[in-house]
Amino acid sequence: MELRALNPSNNPRGFGPMGDGHSRPRAMVMGRMDAFMSASLPPYGQVGGALGMYDPKADKVVENYRHLVR
């Protein structure tokens, strides 16, 4: 059963988890190839948030980087 928030026709819509290191998104921007980048704070009690790239055409996370700033 598909979650209603993940339905592509919804606006806004959810797209699921971004990957390791994403807990609290802080910034999003449209990037190359009409994908968007999301920068997140790490989960509570951890350091080194993450930067991920989500491709809405492919409906998946295509890149995820953790611990960019040490």
KOLVO-722886 format. One record per atom (N, C-alpha, C): residue number from 0; residue in three letters; x, y, z. Coordinates in Angstrom, 1 decimal. Layout:
N
kelo pos NUM	code ALA	u X	v Y	w Z
...
This chain:
70
kelo pos 0	code MET	u 0.8	v -1.2	w 0.0
kelo pos 0	code MET	u 0.0	v 0.0	w 0.0
kelo pos 0	code MET	u 0.9	v 1.2	w 0.0
kelo pos 1	code GLU	u 0.6	v 2.1	w -0.9
kelo pos 1	code GLU	u 1.5	v 3.4	w -1.0
kelo pos 1	code GLU	u 1.0	v 4.4	w 0.0
kelo pos 2	code LEU	u 1.9	v 5.0	w 0.7
kelo pos 2	code LEU	u 1.6	v 6.1	w 1.6
kelo pos 2	code LEU	u 1.1	v 7.3	w 0.8
kelo pos 3	code ARG	u 0.1	v 8.0	w 1.2
kelo pos 3	code ARG	u -0.5	v 9.1	w 0.5
kelo pos 3	code ARG	u 0.5	v 10.2	w 0.3
kelo pos 4	code ALA	u 1.4	v 10.5	w 1.3
kelo pos 4	code ALA	u 2.4	v 11.6	w 1.2
kelo pos 4	code ALA	u 3.4	v 11.3	w 0.1
kelo pos 5	code LEU	u 3.6	v 10.0	w -0.3
kelo pos 5	code LEU	u 4.6	v 9.7	w -1.3
kelo pos 5	code LEU	u 4.0	v 9.7	w -2.7
kelo pos 6	code ASN	u 2.7	v 9.9	w -2.9
kelo pos 6	code ASN	u 2.1	v 10.0	w -4.2
kelo pos 6	code ASN	u 2.7	v 11.1	w -5.0
kelo pos 7	code PRO	u 3.2	v 10.9	w -6.2
kelo pos 7	code PRO	u 3.8	v 11.9	w -7.0
kelo pos 7	code PRO	u 2.9	v 13.1	w -7.4
kelo pos 8	code SER	u 1.5	v 12.8	w -7.3
kelo pos 8	code SER	u 0.6	v 13.9	w -7.7
kelo pos 8	code SER	u 0.3	v 14.9	w -6.6
kelo pos 9	code ASN	u 0.8	v 14.5	w -5.4
kelo pos 9	code ASN	u 0.6	v 15.4	w -4.2
kelo pos 9	code ASN	u 1.6	v 16.6	w -4.3
kelo pos 10	code ASN	u 1.1	v 17.8	w -3.8
kelo pos 10	code ASN	u 2.0	v 18.9	w -3.7
kelo pos 10	code ASN	u 1.7	v 19.7	w -2.5
kelo pos 11	code PRO	u 2.6	v 19.7	w -1.5
kelo pos 11	code PRO	u 3.9	v 19.1	w -1.5
kelo pos 11	code PRO	u 3.8	v 17.6	w -1.3
kelo pos 12	code ARG	u 4.8	v 16.8	w -1.5
kelo pos 12	code ARG	u 4.8	v 15.4	w -1.3
kelo pos 12	code ARG	u 6.1	v 14.9	w -0.6
kelo pos 13	code GLY	u 6.0	v 13.9	w 0.1
kelo pos 13	code GLY	u 7.1	v 13.3	w 0.7
kelo pos 13	code GLY	u 7.8	v 12.4	w -0.3
kelo pos 14	code PHE	u 9.1	v 12.1	w 0.0
kelo pos 14	code PHE	u 9.8	v 11.2	w -0.9
kelo pos 14	code PHE	u 10.6	v 10.1	w -0.2
kelo pos 15	code GLY	u 10.4	v 10.1	w 1.1
kelo pos 15	code GLY	u 11.1	v 9.0	w 1.9
kelo pos 15	code GLY	u 12.4	v 9.5	w 2.5
kelo pos 16	code PRO	u 13.2	v 8.6	w 3.1
kelo pos 16	code PRO	u 14.4	v 8.9	w 3.7
kelo pos 16	code PRO	u 15.5	v 9.3	w 2.7
kelo pos 17	code MET	u 16.4	v 10.2	w 3.1
kelo pos 17	code MET	u 17.5	v 10.6	w 2.2
kelo pos 17	code MET	u 18.7	v 9.7	w 2.3
kelo pos 18	code GLY	u 18.9	v 9.0	w 3.4
kelo pos 18	code GLY	u 20.0	v 8.2	w 3.6
kelo pos 18	code GLY	u 20.7	v 8.4	w 4.9
kelo pos 19	code ASP	u 21.9	v 7.8	w 5.1
kelo pos 19	code ASP	u 22.6	v 7.9	w 6.4
kelo pos 19	code ASP	u 23.0	v 9.3	w 6.7
kelo pos 20	code GLY	u 22.8	v 9.7	w 7.9
kelo pos 20	code GLY	u 23.2	v 11.0	w 8.4
kelo pos 20	code GLY	u 22.1	v 12.1	w 8.3
kelo pos 21	code HIS	u 21.0	v 11.8	w 7.7
kelo pos 21	code HIS	u 19.9	v 12.8	w 7.6
kelo pos 21	code HIS	u 18.9	v 12.6	w 8.7
kelo pos 22	code SER	u 18.7	v 13.6	w 9.5
kelo pos 22	code SER	u 17.6	v 13.5	w 10.5
kelo pos 22	code SER	u 16.7	v 14.7	w 10.5
kelo pos 23	code ARG	u 17.4	v 15.9	w 10.4
kelo pos 23	code ARG	u 16.6	v 17.2	w 10.5
kelo pos 23	code ARG	u 17.1	v 18.1	w 9.3
kelo pos 24	code PRO	u 16.3	v 18.1	w 8.2
kelo pos 24	code PRO	u 16.8	v 18.9	w 7.1
kelo pos 24	code PRO	u 16.8	v 20.4	w 7.4
kelo pos 25	code ARG	u 17.9	v 21.0	w 6.9
kelo pos 25	code ARG	u 18.0	v 22.5	w 7.2
kelo pos 25	code ARG	u 18.0	v 23.3	w 6.0
kelo pos 26	code ALA	u 18.3	v 22.8	w 4.9
kelo pos 26	code ALA	u 18.3	v 23.6	w 3.6
kelo pos 26	code ALA	u 18.1	v 22.7	w 2.4
kelo pos 27	code MET	u 17.4	v 23.2	w 1.4
kelo pos 27	code MET	u 17.2	v 22.5	w 0.2
kelo pos 27	code MET	u 17.3	v 23.5	w -1.0
kelo pos 28	code VAL	u 17.9	v 23.0	w -2.1
kelo pos 28	code VAL	u 18.1	v 23.9	w -3.2
kelo pos 28	code VAL	u 18.0	v 23.0	w -4.5
kelo pos 29	code MET	u 17.5	v 23.5	w -5.6
kelo pos 29	code MET	u 17.5	v 22.8	w -6.8
kelo pos 29	code MET	u 18.9	v 22.8	w -7.4
kelo pos 30	code GLY	u 19.3	v 21.6	w -7.8
kelo pos 30	code GLY	u 20.7	v 21.4	w -8.3
kelo pos 30	code GLY	u 20.7	v 21.0	w -9.8
kelo pos 31	code ARG	u 21.8	v 20.4	w -10.2
kelo pos 31	code ARG	u 21.9	v 20.0	w -11.6
kelo pos 31	code ARG	u 20.9	v 18.9	w -11.9
kelo pos 32	code MET	u 20.6	v 18.8	w -13.2
kelo pos 32	code MET	u 19.7	v 17.8	w -13.7
kelo pos 32	code MET	u 18.3	v 17.9	w -13.1
kelo pos 33	code ASP	u 17.9	v 19.1	w -12.7
kelo pos 33	code ASP	u 16.6	v 19.2	w -12.0
kelo pos 33	code ASP	u 16.4	v 18.4	w -10.8
kelo pos 34	code ALA	u 17.5	v 18.0	w -10.2
kelo pos 34	code ALA	u 17.4	v 17.2	w -8.9
kelo pos 34	code ALA	u 17.6	v 18.3	w -7.8
kelo pos 35	code PHE	u 17.3	v 17.9	w -6.6
kelo pos 35	code PHE	u 17.5	v 18.9	w -5.5
kelo pos 35	code PHE	u 18.5	v 18.3	w -4.5
kelo pos 36	code MET	u 19.2	v 19.2	w -3.8
kelo pos 36	code MET	u 20.2	v 18.9	w -2.8
kelo pos 36	code MET	u 19.5	v 19.2	w -1.5
kelo pos 37	code SER	u 19.8	v 18.4	w -0.5
kelo pos 37	code SER	u 19.3	v 18.6	w 0.9
kelo pos 37	code SER	u 20.4	v 18.4	w 1.9
kelo pos 38	code ALA	u 20.6	v 19.4	w 2.7
kelo pos 38	code ALA	u 21.6	v 19.4	w 3.8
kelo pos 38	code ALA	u 20.8	v 19.2	w 5.1
kelo pos 39	code SER	u 21.3	v 18.3	w 5.9
kelo pos 39	code SER	u 20.6	v 17.9	w 7.1
kelo pos 39	code SER	u 21.6	v 17.8	w 8.3
kelo pos 40	code LEU	u 21.0	v 18.1	w 9.5
kelo pos 40	code LEU	u 21.7	v 17.9	w 10.7
kelo pos 40	code LEU	u 21.7	v 16.4	w 11.0
kelo pos 41	code PRO	u 22.7	v 15.9	w 11.7
kelo pos 41	code PRO	u 22.7	v 14.4	w 12.0
kelo pos 41	code PRO	u 21.6	v 14.0	w 13.0
kelo pos 42	code PRO	u 21.4	v 12.7	w 13.2
kelo pos 42	code PRO	u 20.5	v 12.3	w 14.2
kelo pos 42	code PRO	u 21.0	v 12.7	w 15.6
kelo pos 43	code TYR	u 20.1	v 12.8	w 16.6
kelo pos 43	code TYR	u 20.5	v 13.3	w 17.9
kelo pos 43	code TYR	u 21.6	v 12.4	w 18.5
kelo pos 44	code GLY	u 22.6	v 13.1	w 19.1
kelo pos 44	code GLY	u 23.7	v 12.4	w 19.7
kelo pos 44	code GLY	u 24.9	v 12.1	w 18.8
kelo pos 45	code GLN	u 24.7	v 12.5	w 17.5
kelo pos 45	code GLN	u 25.8	v 12.2	w 16.5
kelo pos 45	code GLN	u 26.3	v 13.5	w 16.0
kelo pos 46	code VAL	u 27.4	v 13.5	w 15.3
kelo pos 46	code VAL	u 28.0	v 14.7	w 14.6
kelo pos 46	code VAL	u 28.2	v 14.3	w 13.2
kelo pos 47	code GLY	u 28.3	v 15.4	w 12.4
kelo pos 47	code GLY	u 28.6	v 15.2	w 10.9
kelo pos 47	code GLY	u 27.3	v 14.9	w 10.1
kelo pos 48	code GLY	u 26.5	v 15.9	w 9.9
kelo pos 48	code GLY	u 25.3	v 15.7	w 9.1
kelo pos 48	code GLY	u 25.6	v 15.2	w 7.7
kelo pos 49	code ALA	u 24.7	v 15.4	w 6.8
kelo pos 49	code ALA	u 24.8	v 14.9	w 5.5
kelo pos 49	code ALA	u 24.3	v 15.8	w 4.4
kelo pos 50	code LEU	u 24.7	v 15.6	w 3.2
kelo pos 50	code LEU	u 24.3	v 16.3	w 2.0
kelo pos 50	code LEU	u 23.8	v 15.2	w 1.0
kelo pos 51	code GLY	u 22.6	v 15.3	w 0.6
kelo pos 51	code GLY	u 22.1	v 14.3	w -0.4
kelo pos 51	code GLY	u 21.5	v 14.9	w -1.6
kelo pos 52	code MET	u 21.4	v 14.1	w -2.7
kelo pos 52	code MET	u 20.8	v 14.6	w -3.9
kelo pos 52	code MET	u 19.7	v 13.6	w -4.3
kelo pos 53	code TYR	u 18.5	v 14.2	w -4.5
kelo pos 53	code TYR	u 17.3	v 13.4	w -4.8
kelo pos 53	code TYR	u 16.9	v 13.8	w -6.3
kelo pos 54	code ASP	u 16.7	v 12.8	w -7.1
kelo pos 54	code ASP	u 16.3	v 12.9	w -8.5
kelo pos 54	code ASP	u 14.8	v 12.6	w -8.6
kelo pos 55	code PRO	u 13.9	v 13.7	w -8.7
kelo pos 55	code PRO	u 12.5	v 13.4	w -8.8
kelo pos 55	code PRO	u 12.0	v 12.6	w -10.0
kelo pos 56	code LYS	u 12.8	v 12.7	w -11.1
kelo pos 56	code LYS	u 12.4	v 12.0	w -12.3
kelo pos 56	code LYS	u 12.6	v 10.5	w -12.1
kelo pos 57	code ALA	u 13.7	v 10.1	w -11.4
kelo pos 57	code ALA	u 14.0	v 8.7	w -11.1
kelo pos 57	code ALA	u 13.3	v 8.3	w -9.8
kelo pos 58	code ASP	u 12.8	v 9.3	w -9.1
kelo pos 58	code ASP	u 12.2	v 9.0	w -7.8
kelo pos 58	code ASP	u 13.1	v 8.3	w -6.8
kelo pos 59	code LYS	u 14.3	v 8.7	w -6.7
kelo pos 59	code LYS	u 15.3	v 8.1	w -5.8
kelo pos 59	code LYS	u 16.4	v 9.0	w -5.4
kelo pos 60	code VAL	u 17.0	v 8.7	w -4.3
kelo pos 60	code VAL	u 18.2	v 9.4	w -3.9
kelo pos 60	code VAL	u 19.4	v 8.9	w -4.7
kelo pos 61	code VAL	u 20.1	v 9.8	w -5.4
kelo pos 61	code VAL	u 21.2	v 9.4	w -6.3
kelo pos 61	code VAL	u 22.6	v 9.6	w -5.7
kelo pos 62	code GLU	u 22.7	v 10.4	w -4.7
kelo pos 62	code GLU	u 24.0	v 10.6	w -4.0
kelo pos 62	code GLU	u 23.7	v 11.0	w -2.6
kelo pos 63	code ASN	u 24.6	v 10.6	w -1.7
kelo pos 63	code ASN	u 24.6	v 11.0	w -0.3
kelo pos 63	code ASN	u 26.0	v 11.0	w 0.3
kelo pos 64	code TYR	u 26.3	v 12.1	w 0.9
kelo pos 64	code TYR	u 27.6	v 12.3	w 1.5
kelo pos 64	code TYR	u 27.5	v 12.6	w 3.0
kelo pos 65	code ARG	u 28.2	v 11.9	w 3.8
kelo pos 65	code ARG	u 28.2	v 12.1	w 5.3
kelo pos 65	code ARG	u 29.6	v 12.7	w 5.7
kelo pos 66	code HIS	u 29.6	v 13.4	w 6.8
kelo pos 66	code HIS	u 30.8	v 13.9	w 7.4
kelo pos 66	code HIS	u 31.6	v 14.8	w 6.4
kelo pos 67	code LEU	u 31.0	v 15.7	w 5.7
kelo pos 67	code LEU	u 31.7	v 16.7	w 4.8
kelo pos 67	code LEU	u 32.6	v 17.6	w 5.6
kelo pos 68	code VAL	u 32.1	v 18.0	w 6.8
kelo pos 68	code VAL	u 32.9	v 18.9	w 7.6
kelo pos 68	code VAL	u 33.3	v 18.1	w 8.9
kelo pos 69	code ARG	u 34.6	v 18.0	w 9.1
kelo pos 69	code ARG	u 35.1	v 17.2	w 10.2
kelo pos 69	code ARG	u 35.3	v 18.1	w 11.4
